[in-house]
Amino acid sequence: MEVVRWAALDLPSSILVEEDLTKMREQYRIPSDIELILPGPNERACFPREGCTALHLNAFVSGMRLPLHPMLRRILRAYALAPTQVSPNGWSQMVGSMYLWFRHSFGMEMPLLCFKRFVTSRGSCRGRRAKRRRRLGIISVLGGLTNP
């Protein structure tokens, strides 16, 4: 039996250095009570150390900020997603829709139902397959997967 080796082990766990964390904290206004740490040489984003979560720099570039806005936490909770499961494009979609709603609704926060209707695809077919497609529609926006 052939042993399969995980190719990601040959790559560095991070290309960032401590100075980059300081720059990120300033640029993205990350509060000082949120600890930023670099992964160890054998740590990977898909297996963060206990009590930690891995976040990609592109999530910050796409609009994610810490601490997460309560609306973003509700969206993630509603779809049972961890922040690491959301693609940078997904962060742009969530932050952008939240901003547009706030801007055009006199400061009211966007109800979760409105967000769901905004991003969930609707098919013309009916039945279990259509229900599954609608359910996965949000993942195609947030997670980078494609609809079946």
C-alpha positions as CSV (number, residue, x, y, z in Angstrom):
1,M,0.0,0.0,0.0
2,E,1.4,3.4,-1.0
3,V,1.5,6.1,1.6
4,V,0.1,9.4,0.4
5,R,1.9,12.5,1.8
6,W,0.1,15.8,2.2
7,A,1.6,18.2,-0.2
8,A,0.9,21.2,2.0
9,L,3.5,20.0,4.5
10,D,6.3,20.9,2.1
11,L,5.1,24.5,2.1
12,P,5.9,27.1,4.8
13,S,3.1,27.5,7.3
14,S,3.2,31.3,6.9
15,I,5.2,33.8,5.0
16,L,4.4,36.6,7.5
17,V,6.8,37.8,10.2
18,E,6.1,39.6,13.5
19,E,6.5,43.1,11.8
20,D,3.7,42.1,9.4
21,L,1.3,41.5,12.3
22,T,2.1,44.9,13.7
23,K,1.3,46.5,10.3
24,M,-1.9,44.5,10.0
25,R,-3.0,45.5,13.4
26,E,-2.5,49.2,12.5
27,Q,-3.9,49.0,8.9
28,Y,-7.0,47.0,9.8
29,R,-7.5,48.6,13.2
30,I,-7.4,45.3,15.1
31,P,-7.9,46.0,18.8
32,S,-5.0,45.2,21.1
33,D,-7.1,42.8,23.2
34,I,-7.2,40.5,20.2
35,E,-4.0,38.4,20.1
36,L,-2.3,37.9,16.7
37,I,0.0,35.0,16.5
38,L,2.0,33.4,13.7
39,P,1.6,29.7,13.1
40,G,4.4,27.4,14.1
41,P,6.4,25.5,11.5
42,N,4.2,22.4,11.6
43,E,0.8,24.3,12.0
44,R,-1.6,24.7,9.1
45,A,-4.6,27.0,8.7
46,C,-6.9,23.9,8.4
47,F,-5.7,22.7,11.8
48,P,-5.2,25.8,14.0
49,R,-4.0,25.4,17.6
50,E,-6.7,25.0,20.3
51,G,-8.5,28.2,21.2
52,C,-7.4,29.9,17.9
53,T,-8.8,30.4,14.5
54,A,-6.9,31.0,11.3
55,L,-7.7,34.0,9.2
56,H,-6.4,34.7,5.7
57,L,-5.0,38.2,5.0
58,N,-7.3,38.4,2.0
59,A,-10.3,38.3,4.3
60,F,-9.1,41.6,5.8
61,V,-8.4,43.0,2.4
62,S,-12.0,42.1,1.4
63,G,-13.6,43.9,4.2
64,M,-13.6,41.6,7.3
65,R,-12.7,43.4,10.5
66,L,-12.2,42.3,14.1
67,P,-14.1,42.0,16.2
68,L,-16.7,40.7,13.8
69,H,-19.8,42.9,13.4
70,P,-22.8,41.2,15.2
71,M,-24.6,41.0,11.8
72,L,-21.7,39.0,10.3
73,R,-21.7,36.7,13.3
74,R,-25.4,36.1,12.8
75,I,-24.8,35.3,9.1
76,L,-22.0,32.9,9.9
77,R,-24.1,31.2,12.7
78,A,-27.1,30.9,10.4
79,Y,-25.1,29.1,7.8
80,A,-22.9,27.2,10.3
81,L,-19.8,28.6,8.8
82,A,-16.5,29.4,10.5
83,P,-14.7,32.6,9.4
84,T,-12.1,30.4,7.6
85,Q,-14.7,28.8,5.5
86,V,-15.7,32.1,3.8
87,S,-13.8,33.1,0.7
88,P,-12.5,36.6,0.3
89,N,-15.2,37.2,-2.3
90,G,-17.7,36.0,0.3
91,W,-16.5,38.6,2.8
92,S,-16.9,41.3,0.1
93,Q,-20.4,40.1,-0.5
94,M,-21.4,40.1,3.2
95,V,-19.7,43.4,4.1
96,G,-20.9,45.1,0.9
97,S,-24.5,44.0,1.3
98,M,-24.5,45.0,5.0
99,Y,-23.0,48.5,4.0
100,L,-25.5,49.0,1.2
101,W,-28.4,48.1,3.5
102,F,-27.2,50.4,6.3
103,R,-26.6,53.2,3.8
104,H,-30.1,53.0,2.2
105,S,-32.2,52.1,5.2
106,F,-31.7,55.0,7.6
107,G,-29.2,53.2,9.7
108,M,-31.3,50.1,10.5
109,E,-29.4,46.8,10.6
110,M,-30.2,44.3,7.9
111,P,-32.5,41.5,9.0
112,L,-31.0,38.1,8.4
113,L,-34.0,37.1,6.2
114,C,-33.2,40.0,3.8
115,F,-29.6,38.8,3.6
116,K,-30.6,35.3,2.9
117,R,-33.0,36.4,0.1
118,F,-30.3,38.7,-1.3
119,V,-27.6,36.0,-1.7
120,T,-29.5,32.8,-2.1
121,S,-30.1,31.6,-5.6
122,R,-33.6,30.6,-6.7
123,G,-34.1,27.9,-9.2
124,S,-37.2,27.3,-11.3
125,C,-37.3,23.6,-10.5
126,R,-39.1,22.2,-7.5
127,G,-38.6,19.4,-5.1
128,R,-35.7,18.2,-2.9
129,R,-33.0,18.9,-5.5
130,A,-34.2,22.6,-5.9
131,K,-34.3,22.9,-2.1
132,R,-30.7,21.6,-1.9
133,R,-29.6,24.1,-4.7
134,R,-31.2,27.0,-2.8
135,R,-29.5,25.9,0.4
136,L,-26.1,25.6,-1.4
137,G,-26.6,28.9,-3.2
138,I,-25.3,30.8,-0.2
139,I,-22.3,28.6,-0.1
140,S,-21.5,29.4,-3.7
141,V,-21.3,33.0,-2.7
142,L,-19.7,32.7,0.7
143,G,-17.6,29.6,0.4
144,G,-16.4,29.6,-3.2
145,L,-18.1,26.4,-4.1
146,T,-20.2,26.1,-7.2
147,N,-23.9,25.0,-7.4
148,P,-24.4,21.4,-8.5
